[in-house]
Amino acid sequence: MLERRSTQQIRIVHLTEPVFRALADGDLAGANAVSPVPLTAHFVDPGSIGVWRMRRDQAKEDPASPEWVTGVIWDEREQVAVGHAGYHGPPDSSGMVEIGYTVDPAYRRRGFARAALEALLDRAARDPRVRTARVTIRPDNVPSYQLVAQYGFVEVGEQWDDEDGLEIIYELDVQSPA
């Protein structure tokens, strides 16, 4: 199993299609009315709306997807939402899940991205359907690269993302013994 390095106590709180729908519309009050935990303005900033639109559409098409896709990084100590993290969807036919995470700028550099990554890697390793975890990182996002490199992710290629531009693809075999 994964060696824990994070000192933060977080959990990923899954959201539902009604929460995704409200967030996709930029409606924080509406999202908070149906969310299992209180959300902050970070969840409706311009950089997040596109994520929530994708998750809303996924939840409509596949009612099982909300248990896999983007949820809330919940700080257990402070009882506050510090960002969002999850997979881009359930495991694909080859057993791959792609991890994504964003920490609210007010909470960055405190170990929350590390804690979220560890939580997602732990879940992937426990699920026998998952063989590979993937992350894609813009070449200029040095902190994210430095984080995933510590967990053994290796570069396997690159891709063009219409929203983020060039991304380097990194993967990790989550079923291999440590």
N, C-alpha and C positions, 0 to 999 in steps of 0.2 A: 504494500500500500504506500501511498504518497507520504514522504517525510514532510511534516508540517513545519512551515517557516513563519507563518503569519502569527502575529500576536493579537490581531483583531478577532472579535467574536461576532461573526455575521451569520446570517442565513439568507438564502435566496427565497423570497416570497413570491409564489406564483400568482399571476393575475388572470382575470377572466375576460371573455370577449366584451362584455359591457365596459370594463375598465379600458381595454384597448380602444374601443370605439370612442369613448370620451376623450382619451389622450390624443387620439388621431385628429379629433376636432379641436384640440387645444383647450379643452374644457376641464381645467383643474378641479373646479368645484364639483362638477359632475363625476369626474373620476374618483374624487375623494368620497363621494356619496356611496360608491359601490366597491371601493378598494378595501382589501383586508387590513391595510396599514395606511397611515397618513402619507401622502405624497407631497413633494415640494415643487416649487416653480421650475426646478431643473427638469422635471419630467415633461414640461410643455415648452421648453426652449426650442428655437428653430432647428437646432441640430438633432433633436429627438423626435420630432413629429413624424418624419419619414419612417423611422423604426416602428412607431406605433401604428402607422397605416399598414405596413407590411404585416405586423402581428395581428391586427384586426382582420385582415383578409385571410391570413392563415387560419385563424380561429373559426372563421365562417366556413372555410373549405374543409377543415379537419378539426372536429371538436376535441380530439385528443392532444392537439399541438400545444395548448396553453401550459400543460405540465412540463413542456420542454423549452419553450421559447422564453424570451426576455422577461425577467421578473425584477423585483426590487432587491437591491443589496441593502439589507436591513441590519443596522448596527444594534446588536443585542444589548450592549451596555448603555448606550444613550437613547435607545428606542427611537431611532430616526432613520429615514431613508437617505442613504448616502450616494446612491447611484443605481444603475440598472445593469443586469448581466443575465446571460443565459446562452442557450444554443440557438442557432438559426432555424432549427427544426429538429424533429425526432431523428434517430439514426437513419442514414440512407441505406440502400441495398448492399453497400459494401461495408457497412458498420461504422461509417464516419459521422461525427458530429462536429459542427463548426461553432467555436466559442466566440462570444462577443461580450464586451464589458465597457462601461463608461462610468467614471466616478465624477460626481458633482465637483466642480472646481474648488468649492469651499472645503472639500474633504480630501483633496489629493495630497499625495506624499505622506500618507499616514498608514499605508499598508492595506487599504480596502481593496485595491485591484488585486493584490496578491491573495488576499483572503477569498475573494470571489473566484479567482482562477483555481485556487486549491479546492474550493467547494465543488466547482464544476468538474475538475479532473477526478475528484473522489467519486462523484456520482457516475461519471463515464466509466471508471474502472470497475465499479460495482455492477454495472449493467452488462450481462453477457452478450447483448446485441451490439455493443460498441467495441470496436477494435482500434479506431484511430480518432484522436482529437486534432482538430485543425484550428489555426488562427491565421488571419490575414492582417498584415500590418503595413501601413504606408511607410516608405523608406525613411521619411523624416520623423517618424514616431519612435525615437530612440528609447524613451523610457519603457514602452511596451515591448520592444524587441529585447531589451536588457532583462525584463521580467521573464518572458517566456523562455529565453535561453537558459535560465537557471533551472528549468524543469526538464531540459533535454529535448525541447522542440528543435527540429532541424529544417532547414530550408529545402523545399521540394519544387519550387517554381515561382511564377509570378502570374498575375492576372490584372485585367483592367476592370475597375469598378466605376460605373457611370457616376456615382455619387462621390467616391473618395479618390478616384484616379488610380494610379499604379499602386498595387499592393503586392507584397512578398508573401508567399504561402509557406507556412511552417506546419509541420505535423509531428505527432507523438504517438507511438504505439502504446495504448493505455493498458493492454492486456499482458505485456511482457513483464517478467519478474524484475523487481528493482535491484 
